[in-house]
């Protein structure tokens, strides 16, 4: 009888431990998008040292996790969890279409569980008409967003639609202008249509850039680097968006630095 009681007690302990583990609520926030959201330090290029090959280029998703290391009660209206894991699946050069075609969305979809979040930010590459391998017209862009939203909800996850972050051009009267055409409005339209959460990151970033000014933004937010400072860019780099009348196009200027 004593043996049975002891065994029952041990079994109860294991059951209680198991319940305690099951009760821990972990929410995963999946980030899907392009280079401006990507995590370059997380084995982005296998076998390459981030600090030697890419630093200080940084997608905003790369520094997102620390925001969930404090009191999570501030996110009570969005989710209830004991801990949050940010899973950044964003990759440079991807549009809504190529993210889907490469199986990246399927990988996220298969991992989703009820209560997770999916934050989607596309538009930079969808709008690249001259790069046919990634270009997606407005209607196609909206269809892929609808797909991501619908399938997120199907798995019990919460989708959040973001417009693309602003580029560092064009500035008019010291204020940054929208360079993404109809894509931000299209994202808003789909979010409203499908009752999804929405953040106008394009406008918010333009407002933030305006507050500190073009010179500060150019030198501190984008990849304009002096020579001899960063190992990955020994000769420095200039990516300020400047119109070149000889070839009648804009030089690239959208990479963010840490």
C-alpha positions in Angstrom: 0.0 0.0 0.0 2.8 2.4 0.8 4.4 1.6 -2.6 1.2 2.4 -4.4 0.9 5.7 -2.5 4.4 6.7 -3.4 3.9 5.8 -7.0 0.7 7.8 -7.1 2.5 10.8 -5.6 5.3 10.6 -8.2 2.8 10.3 -11.0 0.9 13.4 -9.7 4.1 15.4 -9.6 4.8 14.5 -13.2 1.3 15.4 -14.2 1.5 18.8 -12.5 4.9 19.5 -14.2 3.4 18.6 -17.5 0.4 20.9 -16.9 2.7 23.7 -15.9 4.6 23.3 -19.1 1.5 23.2 -21.2 0.1 26.3 -19.6 3.1 28.4 -20.7 1.7 30.6 -23.4 4.2 31.3 -26.2 3.2 33.5 -29.2 5.2 33.5 -32.3 5.3 36.7 -34.4 6.1 35.8 -38.0 7.6 38.6 -40.2 7.2 38.2 -43.9 8.5 40.8 -46.3 11.5 42.1 -48.1 15.0 43.4 -47.3 13.9 46.3 -45.2 12.3 43.8 -42.7 15.0 41.1 -42.9 17.4 39.8 -40.3 20.8 39.9 -41.8 22.6 38.7 -38.7 20.5 35.4 -38.4 22.4 33.3 -40.9 21.0 35.3 -43.7 23.8 34.2 -46.0 24.9 30.8 -44.8 28.6 30.5 -44.1 29.2 34.2 -44.1 30.1 36.4 -41.1 27.5 39.2 -40.8 30.0 41.7 -39.3 32.6 41.0 -42.0 30.2 40.9 -45.0 27.1 43.0 -44.3 27.2 45.1 -41.1 25.8 47.7 -40.5 23.0 46.9 -42.9 19.9 46.1 -40.8 16.3 45.3 -41.4 13.9 46.5 -38.8 12.9 42.9 -38.0 16.4 42.3 -36.9 15.9 44.5 -33.8 12.2 43.6 -33.2 12.6 40.9 -30.5 13.8 43.2 -27.7 10.5 45.0 -27.7 8.9 41.8 -26.3 11.3 41.2 -23.5 9.5 43.5 -21.0 6.0 43.5 -19.6 3.8 41.8 -22.2 0.6 43.2 -20.7 0.9 46.3 -22.9 0.0 44.0 -25.8 -3.1 42.6 -24.0 -5.4 43.9 -26.8 -3.4 42.0 -29.4 -2.5 38.7 -27.7 -2.1 37.0 -24.3 1.3 35.2 -23.7 4.0 34.5 -21.2 6.7 34.9 -23.9 7.0 36.0 -27.5 9.3 34.7 -30.2 9.9 36.8 -33.3 10.5 34.5 -36.4 11.8 36.8 -39.1 11.2 35.1 -42.5 11.7 38.2 -44.6 14.2 38.1 -47.5 15.7 40.8 -49.7 14.3 41.2 -53.2 11.0 39.4 -52.5 7.7 40.6 -53.6 4.3 39.1 -52.6 4.5 36.8 -55.6 8.0 35.5 -55.2 7.6 35.0 -51.5 4.8 32.7 -52.3 6.3 31.0 -55.3 9.5 30.1 -53.4 7.5 28.3 -50.8 8.4 30.8 -48.1 4.7 31.4 -47.3 3.9 27.7 -47.2 6.6 27.2 -44.6 5.1 29.9 -42.4 1.6 28.7 -42.9 2.5 25.2 -41.9 4.1 26.5 -38.7 1.2 28.8 -37.6 -0.8 28.0 -34.5 -3.8 29.8 -33.0 -2.8 33.0 -31.3 0.3 33.7 -33.5 0.7 36.9 -35.4 1.7 37.4 -39.1 3.1 40.9 -39.9 3.4 41.3 -43.7 5.2 44.2 -45.4 5.6 44.1 -49.1 5.6 46.7 -51.9 9.2 47.7 -52.6 9.8 44.8 -55.0 6.2 44.4 -56.2 6.4 47.9 -57.7 9.7 47.2 -59.6 8.2 47.2 -63.1 11.6 46.8 -64.8 12.5 43.8 -62.7 10.0 41.3 -64.2 11.2 38.5 -62.1 9.7 40.1 -59.0 7.2 42.7 -60.3 3.6 42.3 -59.3 0.9 44.7 -60.5 -1.6 46.3 -58.1 -4.3 43.7 -58.6 -1.8 40.8 -58.1 -0.4 42.5 -55.0 -3.8 42.7 -53.5 -4.6 39.1 -54.3 -1.5 37.8 -52.6 -2.2 40.0 -49.5 -5.7 38.5 -49.5 -4.2 35.0 -49.6 -1.8 35.7 -46.7 -4.5 37.3 -44.6 -7.1 34.6 -45.3 -4.8 31.7 -44.6 -3.4 33.3 -41.4 -7.0 33.6 -40.1 -7.7 30.0 -41.2 -5.0 28.9 -38.8 -6.2 31.1 -36.0 -3.4 33.6 -36.3 -3.8 37.4 -36.4 -2.6 39.1 -39.7 -1.3 42.6 -39.7 -0.8 44.5 -42.9 2.0 47.1 -43.3 2.7 49.4 -46.1 6.3 49.5 -47.3 8.8 51.7 -45.3 9.7 55.0 -46.9 12.7 55.4 -49.1 15.0 58.4 -48.8 13.6 60.2 -51.8 12.1 62.4 -53.2 12.3 65.3 -50.8 10.3 68.4 -51.7 10.3 71.5 -49.6 12.2 69.6 -46.9 9.4 67.0 -46.7 9.7 63.4 -47.9 7.2 62.3 -50.5 5.5 58.9 -51.2 7.5 57.0 -53.8 5.4 53.8 -53.7 2.6 54.9 -55.9 -0.7 53.1 -55.4 0.7 50.2 -53.3 0.1 51.8 -49.9 -3.5 52.5 -50.7 -3.9 49.0 -52.1 -2.7 47.5 -48.9 -5.1 49.7 -46.9 -8.0 48.7 -49.2 -7.3 45.0 -48.7 -6.9 45.4 -44.9 -10.3 47.1 -44.7 -11.9 44.6 -47.0 -10.8 41.7 -44.9 -11.1 43.3 -41.5 -7.4 43.0 -40.8 -5.2 45.1 -38.6 -3.3 47.7 -40.6 -0.2 50.0 -40.0 0.7 52.7 -42.5 4.4 52.3 -42.1 5.0 54.3 -45.2 3.4 57.4 -43.8 4.7 56.9 -40.3 8.3 56.6 -41.5 7.9 59.7 -43.8 6.7 61.6 -40.7 9.6 60.4 -38.6 12.1 61.3 -41.3 10.6 64.8 -41.6 11.0 65.5 -37.9 14.8 64.9 -38.0 15.4 66.2 -41.5 16.9 65.0 -44.7 20.6 65.4 -43.7 20.2 63.5 -40.5 18.2 60.7 -42.1 20.7 60.3 -44.9 23.7 60.1 -42.7 22.2 58.0 -39.8 19.4 55.9 -41.2 20.7 54.9 -44.7 23.8 53.1 -45.9 25.9 56.2 -46.5 29.2 55.1 -45.0 32.7 56.7 -44.7 35.7 54.6 -45.7 37.7 52.8 -43.1 34.9 52.5 -40.6 33.2 49.2 -41.3 35.0 46.0 -42.3 32.3 45.0 -44.8 32.7 48.4 -46.6 36.4 49.3 -46.4 35.9 52.0 -49.2 32.7 53.3 -47.7 29.4 53.5 -49.6 27.0 56.1 -50.8 23.4 55.2 -51.4 21.7 58.6 -51.2 18.9 58.7 -53.8 20.2 61.3 -56.4 18.8 61.9 -59.9 21.3 61.3 -62.6 20.3 63.3 -65.7 22.7 61.4 -68.0 20.9 58.1 -67.6 17.6 59.7 -66.5 17.1 57.5 -63.4 17.5 57.5 -59.7 20.5 55.9 -58.1 19.5 53.3 -55.4 19.1 54.6 -51.9 17.0 52.4 -49.7 19.3 50.3 -47.6 19.0 50.9 -43.9 22.0 50.8 -41.5 21.9 50.0 -37.9 
